[in-house]
Amino acid sequence: MRNGNPMLSVENLHAAIGEKPILRGVDLAVRAGEVHAVMGPNGSGKSTLANVIAGREEYRVTAGSVLYEGGDLLAMPPEERAKEGIFLAFQNPVEIPGVSNLYFLKAALNAVRKHRGLQELDVVEFRDTVLERLRRVEMGEDLLRRAVNDGFSGGEKKRNEILQMAVLEPRLAILDETDSGLDIDALKAVSAGVNAFRGPERAIVVVTHYQRLLNYIVPDFVHVLVDGRIVRSGGRELALELEERGYGWVQAPGADGGGEARL
Amino acid sequence: MTLPAEARDRYIVAFDEAAGGKGRPSWLRRLREEAKERFLADGFPEARHEDWKYTNVAGIAERRFEPPPRDDDGLSPSGVAGLLPGEDAGNVLVFANGRYREDLSVRRPLPPGVHLGSLSDALSGKGDALVPYFSRAPANAFADLNTMLMEDGAFLHVGKGVEVPEPIHLLFLTCGGGRPSMVHPRNVIVAGEGSRVTVVERYAGLSDAGCLVNSVTDIATARCATVAHYRLQEDGPDAFHIASLRARQGTGSRFAAHSFSLGARLSRSDVHAVLDGEEAACLLNGLYLGDGERHVDHFTTIDHAKPEGSSREYYRGILDGRSRGVFRGRVIVRKDAQKTDARQANRNLLLSREAEADSRPQLEIHADDVKCTHGATVGPLDEEKVFYLRSRGIDESSARGLLAYAFAADILRRFDLPGVRRASEERLLGWLPDSGRIREFLDDPK
């Protein structure tokens, strides 16, 4: 099943915020076509991993490497990563009053298309593209006319993230707790948007605390991150087992296969 | 600080020249004399004066400003065409170095009941109608200096119930002929009961000489009148710009004072609105930009004197380089002014480590049943927002420029006059780096 070179290859990654170490040696390989879930308790470093891959500068990489398509990802500024096809769906999407959602999408898409050597879309093509993607996430057209996330509900912000993903068509999408704060309808809509996006050329990393999202976005691999390290990896059944037994199970010293786990 | 003898002589000469004109009413002569006495006794305000704590005007006090050149400004109708408003056509009164220039102005028919002309014309007779406006207590030494030396400006009177459909533009050009000169524009705007009018005051510097522009505008809004006033300050980079805008509002009247300040090395803008009738509404909405060594000071007072008034005050500044922004927002709610609803917000964006902003809300509430809020912020761009934009493929400098633009555009979107709003947005874009790329976010994809 796992053929070819990984699209994303994380090796022995250590990262800190200020002087505080968060990631303490993460290894992860993601290939095109795969969906990975990274699960873990609060404070385990899940979001840090997502943000380091997207290029957030507050997180300082202290050791290890991240290769993307064989190139040194850590040497690239965030905008280059985006243009190369990496997308982070934010846990807390930022409100940007005064910047129209629609114009923002258009400028972002054109930046990415230009980088890929594609022609910028004309207004009609752009509009058609957006409206088609909009339906996938069951998002109201009026949200396009408003400022980016300005006054959006939690669910609207998350849908807006998935809309951006669907429009920008990245190769590697990282969803950082996209399920947090969603009611069941929004969860289904967001999941439908993500599933429509799945394909043999694309990879998805789903970062989540709960198993719930994985009922809708079914992963090929599940990794458990505890205290800055992946302590356990497996198939989707691992998520179900976690749901049943809680994180204490993998955290407990001497637990089955949890030789690296610490507490 | 008392004026040194040399400066004293200079200002007396200037006074004799300005006030000595023929045919001026005697009441004005008296007011000018009084202003002169006060100014010569007190001189320019010192830093220890509470109202001038953050703004040092020693640079003005020390400079030898002369009366502006008389006739050699070289301005022609075709030469100023590019300075006229492109949109929102209407009457444009052009003042060059403080004097009305009919040859440069654009005059269009106005509805009956509207008088628009130069103040010096209005004062060439008895000008009794103007007495109340000139008699208002001066805001500061500069207002006295204006009364003492003023030569011209605009006089607008809108009669009862008249709506003026097109905005009235007042364009003040300063073209100093190489030597530092001073001008003291004076405007009076009177809106009769139930009338409606929009006035755009724009100041533009056409020379690099360090001129002093020291203007005073008095506005009266009668019962249920609506006045929108715009003040666009684009004086030259070495100019000093001092302005005083005073409004007295009657019952149920609405007054909006919009401003955009992006010129002059030092500017100080006083706004004083008195809500002197019940249910009056006042909006002060201003944007200021600072770079290099610029110093820009806004000093506002909203005086709620009667019940059920409402005021909204929004000022934002972007400060770069080693510039400094000062905002003072004084709100007075008098004992009678129950049910007052006053809100004030001042936000400052610092684009460099050396830039500085001082924000001082000052609420004086003497009534008990009122709603008053204020908020002030000073800080750099939110890095979280910068990262969000970058993570979508937008390069860092465009992301920063766009966020700064959006921050400032929040003020400009309240400019109801489309032409002025668009022109102001253009000026803002021109000031920001990477405007070309910011534009991409603004073009309507339809």
Interface residues (C-beta under 8 A of the other chain):
Chain A: A54 G55 R56 E57 E58 P77 P78 E79 R81 A82 K83 F87 L88 F90 P93 V94 I96 P97 G98 V99 S100 L102 Y103 F104 K106 A107 A108 N110 A111 V112 H115 V123 F126 R127 A147 Q164 L168
Chain B: D382 E383 E384 K385 F387 Y388 L389 R390 S391 R392 G393 I394 D395 E396 A399 L402 L403 Y405 A406 F407 A409 D410 R413 E440 F441 L442 D443 D444 P445 K446
